């Protein structure tokens, strides 16, 4: 709220606004896109088929706003309660240089969204250097295996929705092997 009492939006940071009603009310002509995305994600969670959705547009075109509205709608959908875990990565995700780093960010996002579900000391256990299960397995591959197992254990039968913005940048950093 500004000094004159008017509400304002944060440029390029609608997820920081935090108010789902404000985000919904300023959606303007993106309503059909949001409805379609929510419908497809619900179908993926409640059905047997899993799908990916990719939103492409130039900076400032409203992608983060759309994703934020979708995120809030899904979080408040009682039909999805107990069936969906959402891991939303930061818009400008730093610190990811490998698939292992991505797995760690997913674990951190799951813990932030659903606290208390990971075993105590999971990070220390992960980076203590698990023994490779195969003679030819590199330590990072063994750590990645442990991280993926932690994600699977945390999810149980639930579906993971990973929300990651600037995917092209992320793919560039983790290179082809990490993808």
Buried (B, 14 or more C-beta within 10 A) or exposed (E): EEEEEEEEEEEBEBBEBEEBEEBBEBBEEBEEBBEEBBEBBBEBBEEEEEEEEEBEEEEEEBBBBBBBBBBBBBBEBEEBEEEBBBBBBBBEBEEBEBBBBBBBBBBBBBBEBBEEBBEEEBBEBBEEEBEBEEEEBEEBBBBBBBBBEBBEEBBEEBBBBBBBBBBEEBEEBBEEEBE
